[in-house]
Structures are given as structure tokens and as C-alpha cells.
Amino acid sequence: MKRTALARKTPLRTKAPMARKPIKRKATRKQSTDKRWRSEKYLAFVRSLPCMGCGTYGCDAHHVIGLGWGLSGMGLTAPDSYAMSLCRACHTLTHQNTEMQAMQPDWLRHTLRAGIAQFTGETREQLTHALAFIEEKSE
């Protein structure tokens, strides 16, 4: 049995372009307005201190994380006044281990007291403010 093609009532339109929705443009991100205190001099001082975890030299400046104080978070680093000296191994462990993170307030107090004894002016003022903040949060 031979089959015949069905006859179309309207011819196909081959020259019409395909209908598309317009492409939505993504909004450009605004420039960051982060006003957190930064000091390369203070960070260099922090790096010169022995590791707060194991006591070795040749350290990173680790900014406080994971304490729920609102200092750091998604894409944010704590101000430089909340930095402490950690060697590479202890730094990695602190990012992975909540027990190490719980020791940060004590390490930070030690670092801040050393910085307050070393610096004057605005740097000392920022460090004093950070120490008062930690004492308040630790109560």
C-alpha cells in the first residue's frame, strides 16, 4: 500500500526569521567602598613576630576568621588591626579547624599588645580600638 503525503493548507514560510527574546544585560558591579583599616607597616610588623601557634619564624599575617563577630565574611577580609602571625602550616590548619579558630582571640590579644608597644599615632589608636573590641566580645 502506497502512502501519499498530506497536503498543506498553508505553505511553509522559509524566509521569516526565528523569533527570539532580547538578551538581558547584566548590571555592572559598583566599585567597592570598603573602608576597613589597612596598614602595610603593621602587617610587616605582624609577619616579623613568631607564629602564635607553634613559635616558628617566617610567618603570614592571618586575619581573624570564623568567630561570628562580623569582621570578615563572604569576600571580606577583617581590618589589618585584626591580623596575627601564623606560619603557613598553622595558617592552613586555622582555616580548616574550628578548635584553632577558637584560639584566635588570645593570639590576637598578644599580637595587639605587642603592636601597641611598638607603634604610635593612628596605628596605635586602631590597635587599641581592636583590643577593646575583642575584650568586649570575649566577656
C-alpha positions in Angstrom: 0.0 0.0 0.0 1.5 3.3 -1.1 1.1 6.3 1.1 0.8 9.8 -0.2 1.9 13.0 1.6 -0.6 15.1 3.4 -1.4 18.3 1.5 -0.7 21.5 3.5 -3.4 24.2 3.6 -0.9 27.0 4.1 2.7 26.9 2.7 5.7 27.0 5.0 7.3 30.4 5.5 11.0 29.9 4.9 12.1 33.5 4.8 10.8 34.6 8.3 13.5 35.0 11.0 13.2 33.0 14.1 11.5 34.8 17.0 13.8 35.4 20.0 13.7 37.2 23.3 16.0 40.1 23.7 19.2 39.4 25.6 19.2 40.8 29.2 22.3 42.7 30.0 23.9 42.2 33.4 24.3 45.3 35.5 27.9 46.3 36.1 29.1 46.0 39.7 29.8 49.1 41.6 33.3 49.9 42.9 34.0 48.5 46.3 33.6 51.1 49.1 35.4 49.1 51.7 36.6 51.5 54.4 38.4 48.9 56.6 41.7 50.0 58.1 44.7 48.9 56.2 48.4 49.3 57.1 51.3 47.6 55.2 53.7 48.8 58.0 51.6 47.0 60.7 51.3 43.8 58.6 55.1 43.8 58.1 55.5 44.0 61.9 53.0 41.1 62.3 54.9 39.0 59.9 58.1 39.6 61.8 56.6 38.0 65.0 56.9 34.3 65.8 53.9 32.1 64.9 51.2 32.2 67.5 50.5 28.5 67.1 53.9 26.9 67.2 56.5 29.6 67.7 58.5 29.4 64.5 59.5 32.4 62.4 58.8 33.2 58.8 55.1 33.8 59.1 52.0 35.0 57.3 49.7 37.8 58.5 46.5 35.9 59.2 43.3 38.0 59.5 40.7 36.7 62.1 38.0 34.4 60.7 35.0 32.3 61.9 34.2 33.9 65.2 30.9 35.4 64.3 32.0 39.0 65.1 31.1 40.4 61.8 34.7 41.3 60.9 35.0 39.0 57.9 32.7 37.1 55.7 31.8 36.3 52.1 34.5 38.1 50.1 35.6 40.3 53.0 38.8 40.3 55.0 38.9 41.7 58.5 40.7 45.0 59.1 44.5 44.8 59.4 44.3 45.6 63.1 42.8 42.1 63.5 45.8 40.3 62.0 48.1 37.8 63.8 51.2 36.0 63.0 50.9 32.3 61.8 53.3 30.1 60.0 52.0 28.5 56.7 51.1 25.2 58.4 49.2 26.8 61.3 47.6 29.3 58.9 46.2 26.4 56.9 45.1 24.5 60.0 43.3 27.6 61.3 41.2 27.8 58.2 40.3 24.2 58.4 39.9 23.6 62.2 37.4 25.3 64.5 39.5 24.5 67.6 42.3 26.5 66.1 39.8 29.3 65.2 38.7 29.4 68.9 42.3 30.3 69.9 42.3 33.4 67.7 41.1 35.9 70.4 44.1 35.0 72.7 46.6 35.1 69.8 45.1 38.4 68.7 45.4 40.0 72.2 49.1 39.0 72.3 49.7 40.5 68.8 47.8 43.7 69.6 49.7 44.3 72.9 53.0 43.9 71.0 51.8 46.3 68.3 50.6 48.9 70.8 54.0 48.9 72.5 55.7 49.3 69.0 53.5 51.9 67.3 52.2 55.5 67.8 49.6 57.7 66.3 46.8 56.4 64.1 48.1 52.8 64.1 48.2 52.7 67.9 44.7 54.1 68.1 43.4 51.4 65.7 45.1 48.7 67.7 43.7 50.0 71.0 40.2 50.1 69.5 40.6 46.5 68.2 41.8 45.3 71.6 38.8 46.9 73.4 36.5 45.3 70.8 38.0 41.8 71.5 37.8 42.3 75.3 34.1 43.3 74.9 33.3 40.3 72.7 35.2 37.8 74.9 33.2 38.7 78.1 
